[in-house]
Amino acid sequence: MGRMWFKFFDRFGAAESVSHETVQLGSHSVPLVLVRHPRARRYLMRLGPDGKARVTIPRRGTLAAAREFVERHRRWLEREFQLWQAQPRQPARWQIGSVIWFRGAAAIIESAGPAQIRLGNATWKVADPAGDLRPTLERHLRQLATRELPARAQELARSHGFVVKSITVRNQRTRWGSCSRRGALSLNWRLIQAPEYVRDYIILHELAHLRQMNHSRRFWAEVERLCPEYRTAERWLKEHRLLH
């Protein structure tokens, strides 16, 4: 399955959810969402970070064919579900002592004095160090990403001969980035949690769409030319599942 299943969401436009079902994987009943995309050319399946299986149905596809598609790729889905079960989950509530990802390392949220916390080499003020630190800390991380990611994207664009019209840092829940035909690049702030080589891969992946606005063989050849070790970055993203 390989690249076909990598969790960069398609850019087919608005999705239409047509069926919510379940698929039995061993003793587990896994939610299955069947979604139609008007510009999709083939059936696609992924297992999301929430443990739900999602199947994209092409414009002229059918529910029956989508269910057959799931059955044909059941073994792949079972493997993905087992991997998903084995992954440690980031705590829903962040507090002093919680471990989260920061710049590619598992970092402990520490107290840095009255109304202050430390994460790696960064220190921030918080209103209530004893409460849930996630909303405040995510806001600080997003601000940090907004300062760092556009500068790095411009640097990579210049070094590889791309012209980027705009760069935004957003709070996407299901994708790491996107790039329009007009050179508008959008990046997920959570890249600040990933290693530098993963961050750079995501940026280069999106820049490659300026030359191939698809996920064809030519596109992946361009990605490999820009980032020869991209498969290692894919594995990191797949293993750590930071999106939710």
Backbone as CSV, one residue per row, in Angstrom:
resi,resn,N_x,N_y,N_z,CA_x,CA_y,CA_z,C_x,C_y,C_z
1,MET,0.827,-1.205,0.000,0.000,0.000,0.000,0.866,1.262,0.000
2,GLY,1.866,1.308,0.914,2.884,2.344,0.892,2.313,3.749,0.840
3,ARG,2.743,4.489,-0.166,2.417,5.898,-0.268,0.920,6.149,-0.370
4,MET,0.235,5.189,-0.907,-1.210,5.349,-1.102,-1.915,5.696,0.198
5,TRP,-1.351,5.195,1.313,-2.051,5.338,2.575,-1.503,6.466,3.438
6,PHE,-0.463,7.143,3.006,0.139,8.140,3.879,-0.840,9.257,4.184
7,LYS,-0.823,9.758,5.404,-1.896,10.621,5.880,-1.749,12.080,5.460
8,PHE,-1.460,12.332,4.210,-1.626,13.670,3.668,-2.975,13.654,2.988
9,PHE,-3.887,14.428,3.488,-5.243,14.340,2.987,-5.320,14.865,1.572
10,ASP,-6.214,14.284,0.791,-6.393,14.724,-0.578,-6.907,16.149,-0.619
11,ARG,-6.778,16.777,-1.791,-7.216,18.160,-1.948,-8.355,18.209,-2.954
12,PHE,-9.356,17.363,-2.692,-10.430,17.201,-3.665,-11.603,18.142,-3.422
13,GLY,-11.502,19.022,-2.461,-12.623,19.914,-2.215,-13.504,19.394,-1.092
14,ALA,-14.730,19.859,-1.053,-15.635,19.525,0.040,-15.999,18.045,0.021
15,ALA,-15.990,17.448,1.207,-16.325,16.037,1.328,-17.792,15.885,1.728
16,GLU,-18.378,14.783,1.331,-19.763,14.482,1.686,-19.780,13.135,2.384
17,SER,-20.071,13.151,3.676,-20.147,11.911,4.430,-21.422,11.167,4.042
18,VAL,-21.273,9.934,3.566,-22.444,9.215,3.070,-22.844,8.031,3.941
19,SER,-21.935,7.578,4.807,-22.303,6.442,5.642,-21.359,6.325,6.832
20,HIS,-21.930,6.055,8.005,-21.151,5.788,9.215,-21.452,4.350,9.633
21,GLU,-20.432,3.504,9.596,-20.620,2.090,9.869,-19.530,1.615,10.820
22,THR,-19.377,0.310,10.942,-18.280,-0.272,11.709,-17.694,-1.426,10.924
23,VAL,-16.430,-1.718,11.201,-15.784,-2.889,10.624,-15.175,-3.678,11.778
24,GLN,-15.383,-4.973,11.765,-14.915,-5.815,12.858,-13.479,-6.253,12.601
25,LEU,-12.583,-5.869,13.504,-11.180,-6.268,13.428,-10.863,-7.073,14.680
26,GLY,-10.893,-8.379,14.559,-10.733,-9.232,15.729,-11.880,-9.010,16.682
27,SER,-11.549,-8.656,17.928,-12.591,-8.415,18.930,-13.009,-6.950,18.991
28,HIS,-12.469,-6.135,18.081,-12.741,-4.700,18.121,-13.689,-4.292,16.994
29,SER,-14.670,-3.492,17.337,-15.575,-2.921,16.354,-15.096,-1.502,16.068
30,VAL,-14.503,-1.307,14.898,-13.853,-0.039,14.560,-14.797,0.831,13.736
31,PRO,-14.983,2.087,14.116,-15.835,2.987,13.313,-15.302,3.115,11.885
32,LEU,-16.206,3.083,10.927,-15.862,3.197,9.516,-16.695,4.313,8.905
33,VAL,-16.020,5.334,8.391,-16.702,6.476,7.790,-16.466,6.438,6.285
34,LEU,-17.532,6.403,5.517,-17.450,6.391,4.056,-17.780,7.792,3.559
35,VAL,-16.848,8.390,2.837,-16.966,9.790,2.428,-16.778,9.908,0.924
36,ARG,-17.645,10.641,0.282,-17.540,10.856,-1.157,-16.850,12.192,-1.437
37,HIS,-15.860,12.170,-2.334,-15.190,13.385,-2.783,-15.487,13.576,-4.270
38,PRO,-15.952,14.738,-4.667,-16.371,14.935,-6.064,-15.244,14.813,-7.079
39,ARG,-13.993,15.010,-6.657,-12.893,14.951,-7.617,-11.943,13.779,-7.376
40,ALA,-12.296,12.906,-6.442,-11.455,11.733,-6.196,-11.483,10.795,-7.399
41,ARG,-10.342,10.213,-7.720,-10.245,9.334,-8.881,-10.240,7.857,-8.512
42,ARG,-10.016,7.563,-7.240,-9.965,6.161,-6.835,-10.360,6.047,-5.364
43,TYR,-10.588,4.831,-4.935,-10.897,4.586,-3.530,-9.607,4.699,-2.714
44,LEU,-9.719,5.322,-1.560,-8.587,5.474,-0.648,-9.049,5.153,0.764
45,MET,-8.154,4.625,1.569,-8.505,4.329,2.956,-7.360,4.740,3.864
46,ARG,-7.720,5.247,5.021,-6.731,5.579,6.038,-7.313,5.281,7.415
47,LEU,-6.432,5.117,8.380,-6.850,5.011,9.772,-6.431,6.295,10.455
48,GLY,-7.388,7.040,10.963,-7.105,8.339,11.553,-6.526,8.228,12.941
49,PRO,-5.985,9.320,13.461,-5.415,9.331,14.807,-6.437,9.080,15.899
50,ASP,-7.726,9.178,15.556,-8.785,8.879,16.528,-9.203,7.418,16.490
51,GLY,-8.526,6.603,15.650,-8.850,5.179,15.562,-9.994,4.861,14.634
52,LYS,-10.483,5.843,13.890,-11.557,5.617,12.929,-10.985,5.334,11.545
53,ALA,-11.568,4.366,10.844,-11.190,4.098,9.456,-12.052,4.974,8.553
54,ARG,-11.416,5.564,7.548,-12.134,6.454,6.639,-11.833,6.039,5.206
55,VAL,-12.882,5.877,4.421,-12.742,5.497,3.027,-13.257,6.630,2.145
56,THR,-12.422,7.042,1.201,-12.817,8.051,0.229,-13.390,7.349,-1.003
57,ILE,-14.580,7.749,-1.392,-15.265,7.158,-2.542,-15.171,8.131,-3.717
58,PRO,-14.707,7.678,-4.869,-14.664,8.593,-6.029,-16.067,8.975,-6.470
59,ARG,-16.147,9.973,-7.308,-17.428,10.570,-7.685,-18.439,9.542,-8.182
60,ARG,-18.006,8.615,-9.008,-18.932,7.626,-9.565,-18.885,6.290,-8.830
61,GLY,-18.236,6.281,-7.660,-18.148,5.046,-6.898,-19.435,4.742,-6.149
62,THR,-19.491,3.559,-5.567,-20.687,3.129,-4.838,-20.312,2.659,-3.443
63,LEU,-21.315,2.641,-2.574,-21.096,2.135,-1.224,-20.693,0.662,-1.254
64,ALA,-21.325,-0.098,-2.121,-21.009,-1.525,-2.216,-19.544,-1.735,-2.603
65,ALA,-19.070,-0.958,-3.582,-17.676,-1.083,-4.007,-16.732,-0.623,-2.906
66,ALA,-17.140,0.384,-2.129,-16.316,0.862,-1.029,-16.166,-0.216,0.039
67,ARG,-17.259,-0.909,0.327,-17.192,-1.985,1.327,-16.317,-3.138,0.828
68,GLU,-16.398,-3.448,-0.453,-15.535,-4.477,-1.026,-14.068,-4.053,-0.945
69,PHE,-13.819,-2.758,-1.156,-12.470,-2.209,-1.062,-11.908,-2.425,0.347
70,VAL,-12.736,-2.174,1.355,-12.309,-2.394,2.742,-11.966,-3.854,2.966
71,GLU,-12.790,-4.749,2.470,-12.536,-6.181,2.650,-11.240,-6.606,1.972
72,ARG,-10.972,-6.077,0.780,-9.747,-6.443,0.066,-8.495,-6.002,0.813
73,HIS,-8.637,-4.909,1.574,-7.475,-4.361,2.275,-7.594,-4.520,3.788
74,ARG,-8.355,-5.534,4.192,-8.583,-5.770,5.617,-7.274,-6.026,6.370
75,ARG,-6.373,-6.807,5.763,-5.116,-7.102,6.458,-4.322,-5.842,6.741
76,TRP,-4.286,-4.936,5.768,-3.595,-3.659,5.978,-4.234,-2.886,7.118
77,LEU,-5.562,-2.850,7.124,-6.268,-2.114,8.165,-6.032,-2.737,9.534
78,GLU,-5.990,-4.057,9.595,-5.714,-4.730,10.864,-4.330,-4.376,11.380
79,ARG,-3.337,-4.348,10.500,-1.979,-3.982,10.917,-1.938,-2.551,11.423
80,GLU,-2.611,-1.642,10.683,-2.625,-0.246,11.094,-3.313,-0.073,12.447
81,PHE,-4.386,-0.830,12.646,-5.112,-0.719,13.910,-4.270,-1.240,15.065
82,GLN,-3.531,-2.312,14.843,-2.640,-2.829,15.881,-1.560,-1.822,16.238
83,LEU,-0.999,-1.170,15.211,-0.002,-0.133,15.466,-0.614,1.029,16.245
84,TRP,-1.840,1.404,15.857,-2.523,2.496,16.547,-2.740,2.159,18.025
85,GLN,-3.147,0.927,18.302,-3.371,0.516,19.688,-2.090,0.552,20.513
86,ALA,-0.966,0.230,19.860,0.307,0.125,20.575,0.939,1.476,20.871
87,GLN,0.455,2.545,20.223,1.078,3.852,20.382,0.654,4.503,21.691
88,PRO,1.625,5.102,22.404,1.252,5.869,23.598,0.442,7.085,23.206
89,ARG,-0.541,7.425,23.991,-1.397,8.563,23.704,-0.909,9.792,24.472
90,GLN,-0.864,10.930,23.801,-0.557,12.150,24.525,-1.701,12.438,25.492
91,PRO,-1.387,12.852,26.693,-2.463,13.089,27.673,-3.403,14.183,27.203
92,ALA,-4.699,13.953,27.436,-5.685,14.967,27.069,-5.506,16.213,27.928
93,ARG,-5.113,16.009,29.151,-4.873,17.112,30.089,-3.369,17.252,30.296
94,TRP,-2.854,18.431,30.023,-1.427,18.690,30.231,-1.244,19.387,31.573
95,GLN,-0.316,18.856,32.366,-0.047,19.447,33.668,1.437,19.269,33.997
96,ILE,1.855,19.832,35.114,3.247,19.666,35.521,3.560,18.173,35.610
97,GLY,4.620,17.754,34.935,4.998,16.341,34.924,4.552,15.603,33.674
98,SER,3.610,16.173,32.886,3.190,15.538,31.634,4.338,15.560,30.629
99,VAL,4.385,14.531,29.788,5.416,14.436,28.753,4.751,14.650,27.396
100,ILE,5.223,15.629,26.640,4.693,15.904,25.304,5.859,16.063,24.340
101,TRP,5.558,16.054,23.059,6.603,16.209,22.053,6.897,17.679,21.821
102,PHE,8.213,17.997,21.781,8.656,19.363,21.528,9.979,19.313,20.786
103,ARG,9.980,19.799,19.550,11.167,19.782,18.685,11.732,18.370,18.518
104,GLY,10.839,17.421,18.427,11.242,16.052,18.154,11.680,15.246,19.352
105,ALA,11.562,15.799,20.544,11.964,15.083,21.755,10.791,15.018,22.730
106,ALA,10.776,13.957,23.521,9.769,13.841,24.571,10.192,14.743,25.720
107,ALA,9.451,15.826,25.929,9.824,16.826,26.920,8.835,16.828,28.080
108,ILE,9.368,17.036,29.279,8.547,17.081,30.488,8.143,18.524,30.768
109,ILE,6.875,18.726,31.032,6.410,20.055,31.460,6.824,20.233,32.920
110,GLU,7.661,21.233,33.170,8.217,21.432,34.503,7.814,22.793,35.060
111,SER,7.803,22.885,36.367,7.584,24.169,37.015,8.882,24.968,36.943
112,ALA,8.750,26.260,36.630,9.931,27.128,36.538,9.790,28.303,37.506
113,GLY,9.095,28.078,38.579,8.869,29.143,39.549,7.406,29.522,39.591
114,PRO,7.055,30.510,40.393,5.652,30.936,40.499,5.077,31.359,39.142
115,ALA,3.966,30.743,38.758,3.241,31.096,37.529,4.098,30.964,36.280
116,GLN,5.049,30.033,36.275,5.875,29.797,35.105,6.067,28.293,34.886
117,ILE,6.170,27.904,33.628,6.460,26.516,33.290,7.611,26.479,32.296
118,ARG,8.288,25.337,32.243,9.399,25.151,31.321,9.133,23.914,30.472
119,LEU,9.417,24.042,29.188,9.334,22.916,28.264,10.593,22.950,27.414
120,GLY,11.460,21.975,27.603,12.745,22.013,26.926,13.514,23.231,27.389
121,ASN,13.950,24.074,26.452,14.677,25.289,26.820,13.799,26.540,26.786
122,ALA,12.496,26.355,26.686,11.563,27.481,26.625,10.802,27.607,27.942
123,THR,10.597,28.843,28.369,9.867,29.123,29.603,8.726,30.084,29.305
124,TRP,7.551,29.792,29.853,6.387,30.637,29.624,5.634,30.888,30.926
125,LYS,4.946,32.026,30.973,4.091,32.336,32.100,2.729,31.673,31.910
126,VAL,2.142,31.227,33.002,0.805,30.627,32.961,-0.011,31.186,34.118
127,ALA,-1.308,31.251,33.929,-2.174,31.803,34.969,-2.335,30.850,36.140
128,ASP,-2.451,29.548,35.832,-2.717,28.563,36.882,-1.843,27.332,36.655
129,PRO,-0.639,27.296,37.226,0.256,26.151,37.009,-0.325,24.824,37.477
130,ALA,-1.313,24.870,38.354,-1.901,23.637,38.873,-3.058,23.133,38.017
131,GLY,-3.506,23.929,37.063,-4.643,23.542,36.241,-4.220,22.824,34.970
132,ASP,-5.157,22.745,34.019,-4.875,22.132,32.722,-4.073,23.135,31.895
133,LEU,-2.827,22.780,31.596,-1.925,23.687,30.901,-2.027,23.588,29.383
134,ARG,-2.814,22.649,28.890,-2.836,22.419,27.450,-3.263,23.642,26.637
135,PRO,-4.390,24.302,26.949,-4.783,25.450,26.119,-3.718,26.549,26.078
136,THR,-3.152,26.880,27.236,-2.136,27.927,27.290,-0.869,27.504,26.577
137,LEU,-0.435,26.275,26.805,0.810,25.806,26.208,0.673,25.645,24.700
138,GLU,-0.471,25.174,24.242,-0.685,25.080,22.793,-0.665,26.466,22.156
139,ARG,-1.192,27.458,22.833,-1.156,28.816,22.299,0.284,29.315,22.181
140,HIS,1.095,29.039,23.194,2.505,29.438,23.141,3.239,28.698,22.021
141,LEU,2.970,27.415,21.878,3.633,26.634,20.829,3.229,27.136,19.443
142,ARG,1.963,27.500,19.300,1.519,28.013,17.999,2.193,29.349,17.686
143,GLN,2.343,30.199,18.694,3.041,31.469,18.482,4.493,31.230,18.081
144,LEU,5.123,30.260,18.722,6.498,29.918,18.380,6.585,29.401,16.946
145,ALA,5.652,28.545,16.569,5.618,28.014,15.202,5.387,29.119,14.184
146,THR,4.548,30.093,14.537,4.252,31.195,13.621,5.494,32.038,13.363
147,ARG,6.384,32.112,14.331,7.634,32.848,14.135,8.647,32.040,13.317
148,GLU,8.681,30.737,13.533,9.763,29.934,12.970,9.446,29.285,11.622
149,LEU,8.238,28.761,11.455,7.936,27.976,10.260,7.964,28.782,8.962
150,PRO,7.366,29.976,8.903,7.419,30.723,7.642,8.845,31.049,7.204
151,ALA,9.699,31.401,8.163,11.090,31.720,7.819,11.800,30.499,7.237
152,ARG,11.569,29.341,7.842,12.207,28.120,7.334,11.640,27.745,5.966
153,ALA,10.347,27.925,5.781,9.732,27.603,4.485,10.291,28.498,3.388
154,GLN,10.460,29.773,3.670,11.027,30.679,2.675,12.465,30.298,2.350
155,GLU,13.202,29.897,3.371,14.587,29.489,3.165,14.671,28.269,2.251
156,LEU,13.831,27.269,2.514,13.830,26.071,1.682,13.330,26.374,0.278
157,ALA,12.330,27.238,0.179,11.798,27.597,-1.142,12.884,28.256,-1.988
158,ARG,13.595,29.201,-1.409,14.656,29.886,-2.161,15.758,28.926,-2.582
159,SER,16.155,28.035,-1.675,17.268,27.138,-1.978,16.919,26.119,-3.056
160,HIS,15.619,25.853,-3.262,15.202,24.875,-4.270,14.501,25.516,-5.464
161,GLY,14.527,26.839,-5.545,14.002,27.520,-6.717,12.495,27.639,-6.792
162,PHE,11.813,27.663,-5.643,10.359,27.836,-5.620,10.016,29.284,-5.290
163,VAL,8.892,29.727,-5.801,8.371,31.045,-5.461,7.088,30.849,-4.657
164,VAL,7.112,31.294,-3.419,5.957,31.158,-2.531,5.345,32.527,-2.315
165,LYS,4.040,32.638,-2.547,3.355,33.928,-2.434,2.980,34.265,-0.993
166,SER,2.585,33.254,-0.232,2.189,33.500,1.159,2.373,32.231,1.970
167,ILE,2.593,32.410,3.271,2.756,31.279,4.188,1.945,31.563,5.436
168,THR,1.066,30.655,5.787,0.273,30.796,7.002,0.502,29.575,7.894
169,VAL,0.370,29.785,9.185,0.460,28.703,10.166,-0.916,28.535,10.770
170,ARG,-1.452,27.340,10.663,-2.844,27.119,11.044,-2.965,25.980,12.053
171,ASN,-4.194,25.770,12.513,-4.499,24.742,13.509,-5.267,23.598,12.851
172,GLN,-4.719,23.048,11.771,-5.395,21.937,11.100,-5.441,20.714,12.013
173,ARG,-6.548,20.023,11.979,-6.701,18.822,12.805,-6.329,17.554,12.057
174,THR,-6.365,17.609,10.737,-6.228,16.361,9.979,-5.166,16.399,8.897
175,ARG,-4.433,17.501,8.761,-3.391,17.550,7.745,-2.213,18.384,8.241
176,TRP,-1.055,18.038,7.712,0.166,18.725,8.118,0.409,19.990,7.315
177,GLY,-0.125,20.057,6.130,0.095,21.241,5.325,-0.682,21.177,4.038
178,SER,-0.638,22.261,3.296,-1.260,22.309,1.978,-0.562,23.384,1.168
179,CYS,-0.738,23.313,-0.153,-0.143,24.305,-1.041,-1.050,24.478,-2.251
180,SER,-1.408,25.707,-2.544,-2.276,25.981,-3.682,-1.455,26.183,-4.943
181,ARG,-2.131,26.146,-6.071,-1.451,26.371,-7.347,-0.815,27.759,-7.412
182,ARG,-1.367,28.688,-6.669,-0.875,30.059,-6.705,0.289,30.301,-5.743
183,GLY,0.731,29.234,-5.058,1.877,29.381,-4.168,1.537,29.813,-2.762
184,ALA,0.309,29.549,-2.320,-0.090,29.834,-0.944,0.168,28.582,-0.105
185,LEU,1.118,28.670,0.799,1.531,27.533,1.613,0.904,27.645,2.999
186,SER,0.372,26.547,3.490,-0.205,26.508,4.828,0.449,25.370,5.600
187,LEU,0.867,25.652,6.833,1.565,24.659,7.642,0.887,24.515,9.001
188,ASN,0.940,23.314,9.531,0.340,23.021,10.827,1.306,23.444,11.940
189,TRP,0.799,24.159,12.936,1.673,24.631,14.008,2.325,23.477,14.761
190,ARG,1.707,22.291,14.713,2.254,21.159,15.468,3.592,20.662,14.925
191,LEU,4.006,21.207,13.786,5.340,20.873,13.292,6.419,21.311,14.265
192,ILE,6.091,22.240,15.162,7.051,22.665,16.180,7.325,21.520,17.158
193,GLN,6.434,20.524,17.169,6.627,19.373,18.043,7.486,18.292,17.393
194,ALA,7.658,18.350,16.097,8.357,17.302,15.348,9.841,17.623,15.208
195,PRO,10.659,16.616,14.853,12.078,16.882,14.592,12.247,17.805,13.380
196,GLU,13.397,18.440,13.282,13.644,19.374,12.191,13.541,18.699,10.827
197,TYR,14.058,17.461,10.716,14.023,16.802,9.405,12.591,16.471,8.991
198,VAL,11.711,16.236,9.960,10.298,15.997,9.655,9.630,17.305,9.234
199,ARG,9.911,18.364,9.965,9.397,19.692,9.599,9.797,20.053,8.172
200,ASP,11.075,19.859,7.863,11.555,20.201,6.520,10.902,19.326,5.459
201,TYR,10.689,18.066,5.780,10.032,17.179,4.811,8.624,17.659,4.484
202,ILE,7.877,18.032,5.510,6.512,18.505,5.266,6.541,19.736,4.362
203,ILE,7.439,20.648,4.648,7.537,21.861,3.826,7.888,21.502,2.392
204,LEU,8.878,20.628,2.211,9.293,20.247,0.861,8.201,19.463,0.147
205,HIS,7.478,18.640,0.886,6.342,17.906,0.311,5.339,18.878,-0.302
206,GLU,5.016,19.922,0.464,4.041,20.887,-0.035,4.617,21.722,-1.178
207,LEU,5.880,22.090,-1.093,6.492,22.837,-2.185,6.506,22.023,-3.470
208,ALA,6.684,20.711,-3.355,6.703,19.851,-4.536,5.396,19.923,-5.310
209,HIS,4.315,20.276,-4.617,3.027,20.399,-5.306,3.007,21.575,-6.277
210,LEU,3.930,22.504,-6.139,3.998,23.598,-7.103,4.472,23.095,-8.468
211,ARG,5.081,21.919,-8.482,5.516,21.311,-9.742,4.636,20.136,-10.151
212,GLN,4.039,19.483,-9.183,3.129,18.371,-9.458,1.953,18.480,-8.484
213,MET,0.829,19.016,-8.935,-0.327,19.223,-8.068,-1.151,17.940,-7.967
214,ASN,-0.498,16.897,-7.456,-1.121,15.573,-7.341,-0.220,14.725,-6.463
215,HIS,-0.522,13.448,-6.359,0.354,12.508,-5.663,0.737,11.377,-6.621
216,SER,1.096,11.747,-7.818,1.483,10.786,-8.852,2.919,10.305,-8.629
217,ARG,3.362,9.385,-9.488,4.743,8.924,-9.414,5.712,10.073,-9.646
218,ARG,5.347,10.967,-10.545,6.212,12.115,-10.802,6.328,12.998,-9.558
219,PHE,5.212,13.130,-8.847,5.248,13.919,-7.622,6.209,13.303,-6.623
220,TRP,6.077,11.983,-6.386,6.932,11.344,-5.398,8.395,11.326,-5.833
221,ALA,8.627,11.282,-7.136,10.002,11.392,-7.633,10.570,12.776,-7.301
222,GLU,9.729,13.803,-7.424,10.159,15.161,-7.078,10.416,15.276,-5.584
223,VAL,9.546,14.677,-4.760,9.737,14.689,-3.312,11.069,14.019,-2.959
224,GLU,11.344,12.873,-3.586,12.583,12.156,-3.285,13.804,12.955,-3.726
225,ARG,13.675,13.683,-4.807,14.789,14.529,-5.252,15.050,15.646,-4.241
226,LEU,13.982,16.235,-3.729,14.110,17.314,-2.762,14.509,16.820,-1.379
227,CYS,14.014,15.656,-1.019,14.201,15.132,0.342,14.437,13.624,0.266
228,PRO,15.664,13.197,-0.020,15.944,11.763,-0.235,15.541,10.858,0.929
229,GLU,15.522,11.389,2.143,15.185,10.569,3.308,13.729,10.753,3.746
230,TYR,12.861,11.076,2.786,11.482,11.401,3.180,10.757,10.221,3.829
231,ARG,11.134,9.006,3.467,10.446,7.839,4.059,10.671,7.762,5.565
232,THR,11.847,8.168,6.011,12.121,8.186,7.452,11.202,9.179,8.145
233,ALA,10.998,10.343,7.522,10.084,11.334,8.089,8.655,10.811,8.106
234,GLU,8.240,10.127,7.053,6.899,9.530,7.017,6.708,8.569,8.176
235,ARG,7.730,7.750,8.415,7.614,6.772,9.499,7.469,7.472,10.846
236,TRP,8.221,8.552,11.042,8.107,9.263,12.323,6.692,9.786,12.521
237,LEU,6.141,10.393,11.498,4.779,10.922,11.603,3.759,9.812,11.851
238,LYS,3.959,8.707,11.178,3.029,7.599,11.312,3.104,7.000,12.715
239,GLU,4.297,6.928,13.263,4.478,6.305,14.571,4.000,7.203,15.716
240,HIS,4.106,8.508,15.551,3.838,9.396,16.693,2.460,10.039,16.657
241,ARG,1.820,10.092,15.521,0.408,10.472,15.442,0.081,11.719,16.277
242,LEU,0.685,12.833,15.939,0.456,14.059,16.690,-0.868,14.726,16.358
243,LEU,-1.401,14.442,15.173,-2.678,15.054,14.788,-3.821,14.363,15.494
244,HIS,-4.870,15.131,15.747,-6.033,14.570,16.444,-7.282,15.329,16.046
